[in-house]
Amino acid sequence: MSHKITGISHSSNGDLTRFIQFQITRLAALHSGIDFETANQANEALIAHTDPAKHNRFPLYIYTKHDVYVTTLYGKHDDARVSAWINSLGI
C-alpha cells in the first residue's frame, strides 16, 4: 500500500509502547487501505524527518505516502482524535 501510519513510542516506557500497539491495532480496523505499524525511537523516519529538538517527544504518529515522509502528529491522543487526523490527510 502507498499510505502508512507509524505509531512511535520510546522502548523504555512499556506502558506507552502497549498503548501505541493497541491503538494502532484499533485504528487499522477502522481505516482500510492504510498500512499501520509500530516502531521505537530508532525509527529511520523519526530520525530523518523530524526536528531533532523533538526527538524526545513520545508518542507520535508519522504519515508516509509512497515511502516519502508527509507529516507528524505528536502526543498521546484518543482514537477519535487520531482518526480525525488521519481523515484530514485526505487518504
PyMOL commands that set and color helices and strands:
alter all, ss='L'
color gray80, all
select helices_A, chain A and resi 14-30+44-49+52-54+79-88
alter helices_A, ss='H'
color red, helices_A
select strands_A, chain A and resi 3-8+35-39+60-65+68-74
alter strands_A, ss='S'
color yellow, strands_A
deselect
rebuild
show_as cartoon
